[in-house]
Amino acid sequence: MAMSYKVRFWEIRERTGRQKGFEVRWTVSGREKSESFRTKGLAESRRAKLMTAARHGEPFDPRSGLPASELRALKQGTTWYTLAREYTEQRWDRTPGNTRRTLADAFATITPALVEPGAVYPHPHILRRALYSWAFNKNSWKAEPTKEWQEALDWLQRNSLPVSELEDPDTLRRALDALCRKLDGTAAAAKTVKRKKAAVNEVFGVAVERGYFTHNPLNGLRWTAPEVADEVDPDCVPNPAQVARLLEAVRELPGRGAHLYAFFGCMYYAAMRPAEVIHLRKAQCRLPSTGWGLLNLKGGIVTAGKEWTDDGSVHEVHSLKRRAAKAQGVKL
């Protein structure tokens, strides 16, 4: 529910015969709220604090009746681990399996770095597996985690940093640096780092919407990700004549040679993604006997893994990349 500026205050009500006999009363968008205190002085102090927040232009939450600053302070006691799991649960039902797996990988990488200073779990491989395969996989929540996974997750719950500490630049830089390393300590690929950082940034964006932060702490942070090498070495790219010879050699292979000939031919001549080629049907092809033809693309088949799909199948049919679900594409 949206925050509201429609706040009204009533006089303090005295209720004789009660342990907390002085009641502060106010309404937020017509919803009545109250808090009780032992003495009139405490009640007056609380009422004055709420009225000051209203005079300073703070919106109030209709559910709890609290001003934005107090609500944010309460929420900032939430840990990063809890916040990331809330995001996983919220996003799960409208996310394809492959994206679910990508998000889990990103959160499993950064979460062990967002812990109290000096806290290190003695079995990082077990912690990583518990996070990736259970904590950030909603399909796995139907069953309890194994004993060693539960021990790792209990340790994490005790040591995970509260949201209030995630605005510290040094803490954030340390966490983002963790995205740049594999579990064995070697450097991760630049594109992998970029993909994981985007997933983490999404969590912070949603946290702003929910009132955990007034702004995204990652915005303006002085941190440089590894460079992504977009240049292609011309010596590694076959020319058209070489491709034609390669395709002919593939077609001569026994068994699936003809199938692979068509598969790689679509990728080269129509610039199709592998998932799009797999999903291509004969009815979508307009191929003349000579010259260029036309392919009507309607989606692609992606390997997500049965742990990440709703029906337990390994593959999912997706719409064309960055297109609406029913959008079609044309390849000449």
Secondary structure, DSSP 8 states (H G I E B T S, - for coil): ---B--EEE---EE-TTSSS-EEEEEEETTEEEEEEESSHHHHHHHHHHHHHHHHTT--B-TTT--BHHHHHHHHTTSBHHHHHHHHHHHHHTTS-HHHHHHHHHHHHHHGGGSBSTT---S-HHHHHHHIIIIIT-GGGGGS---HHHHHHHHHHHHHB-BGGGGG-HHHHHHHHHHHTB-TTS-B--HHHHHHHHHHHHHHHHHHHHTTS-SS-TTTT-------------GGGS--HHHHHHHHHHHHTSTTTHHHHHHHHHHHHHS---HHHHHH--GGGEE--SSS--EEEE--EEEE--TTTSSS--SEEEE-STTS-TT--EEE-
